[in-house]
Amino acid sequence: MAPYIAYRSQRGETLQLAFSPRAEFRDIVDSFAEIAYPRLAVSRELVSFALLELVSNSVRAHREKAVGEEVRVGFRAGGGELCVTITDAGRGFDPTLLPYDLEAPPDSIDLLGDSFAEYRERHGGSRFGMGLYIAKRTFPRFRLSFVDREGRPCPWFSGSVKGTRIDLAAPLAPEAPRPPLVRLASESASEEELEVLFEPAGVLEPAMAPLGAKGAAR
């Protein structure tokens, strides 16, 4: 069976969500709680947590800069991967102000170093610089780019940045072997055989337990 993503009444290889900058964070959390991913080779809880961190950062940027456009999140399952793209219009950010180098391997980043402490102090303890770091650790494939009004990649220093696009990919878990056909002999006089095919259970795994409120996606 081909991998697919389920969300509320939708089911398919792709899923598109959009979040208003006016959305409550609880509603965004509830929307992600209703996503059922195909089986992943990485922790689905970490996947959901990393995506929530990134989306909340984008929503906050829209609010701070009075951007009314929605933050868009696209999912695709196929080719042995779960691919996710997050696109916002939050005007981007200066990557040199992060407490680490975005190009550095996650294992080389010291979370207890002075750079993180200085970053938190500079932002009054309201920001920790963890969202992108968690995404880099969770998704083996991570790419961040700034985009212009046409959606084309552009350098941060170009003066043409409209927003940020983050492309992520995580491997799907290998498909479980199909259970063999089991033949059961009946006790009827004709001794007909009943063939029972057991399908694998748990094709989809919910991202997290639903929290009750309706989601923010439209």
CORMO-V113244 format. One record per residue. N is the residue number from 1. RES is the residue in one small letter. PSI is psi in whole degrees, -180 to 180 (NA if undefined). Layout:
n;res;psi
N;RES;PSI
N;RES;PSI
//
This chain:
n;res;psi
1;m;134
2;a;141
3;p;147
4;y;167
5;i;138
6;a;140
7;y;114
8;r;-120
9;s;1
10;q;149
11;r;129
12;g;-176
13;e;-17
14;t;157
15;l;136
16;q;127
17;l;153
18;a;135
19;f;128
20;s;146
21;p;-12
22;r;-2
23;a;143
24;e;145
25;f;-37
26;r;-38
27;d;-36
28;i;-43
29;v;-45
30;d;-35
31;s;-45
32;f;-29
33;a;-22
34;e;1
35;i;129
36;a;113
37;y;158
38;p;166
39;r;133
40;l;153
41;a;-6
42;v;168
43;s;123
44;r;-29
45;e;-42
46;l;-36
47;v;-49
48;s;-41
49;f;-44
50;a;-43
51;l;-39
52;l;-40
53;e;-45
54;l;-44
55;v;-41
56;s;-36
57;n;-42
58;s;-43
59;v;-42
60;r;-41
61;a;-40
62;h;-41
63;r;-46
64;e;-31
65;k;15
66;a;45
67;v;125
68;g;-10
69;e;157
70;e;153
71;v;128
72;r;139
73;v;122
74;g;136
75;f;146
76;r;130
77;a;123
78;g;161
79;g;26
80;g;12
81;e;156
82;l;116
83;c;138
84;v;136
85;t;127
86;i;125
87;t;130
88;d;175
89;a;36
90;g;17
91;r;6
92;g;-170
93;f;160
94;d;108
95;p;-20
96;t;-13
97;l;-6
98;l;157
99;p;11
100;y;166
101;d;123
102;l;-26
103;e;-7
104;a;144
105;p;141
106;p;-38
107;d;-17
108;s;-2
109;i;127
110;d;104
111;l;-21
112;l;7
113;g;169
114;d;-31
115;s;-39
116;f;-41
117;a;-43
118;e;-36
119;y;-46
120;r;-42
121;e;-39
122;r;-30
123;h;19
124;g;26
125;g;5
126;s;-14
127;r;146
128;f;-9
129;g;24
130;m;-22
131;g;-54
132;l;-36
133;y;-46
134;i;-41
135;a;-40
136;k;-36
137;r;-32
138;t;-41
139;f;117
140;p;-29
141;r;120
142;f;129
143;r;127
144;l;133
145;s;151
146;f;145
147;v;153
148;d;-169
149;r;-20
150;e;2
151;g;11
152;r;142
153;p;143
154;c;153
155;p;153
156;w;-40
157;f;4
158;s;-21
159;g;4
160;s;9
161;v;124
162;k;-36
163;g;-164
164;t;142
165;r;130
166;i;123
167;d;128
168;l;152
169;a;136
170;a;143
171;p;145
172;l;153
173;a;147
174;p;142
175;e;135
176;a;145
177;p;141
178;r;126
179;p;147
180;p;160
181;l;129
182;v;125
183;r;124
184;l;127
185;a;127
186;s;166
187;e;12
188;s;164
189;a;-33
190;s;-10
191;e;46
192;e;152
193;e;138
194;l;121
195;e;122
196;v;121
197;l;118
198;f;117
199;e;148
200;p;141
201;a;160
202;g;49
203;v;-37
204;l;151
205;e;125
206;p;148
207;a;-39
208;m;168
209;a;134
210;p;143
211;l;-2
212;g;-46
213;a;158
214;k;149
215;g;171
216;a;-10
217;a;149
218;r;NA
//
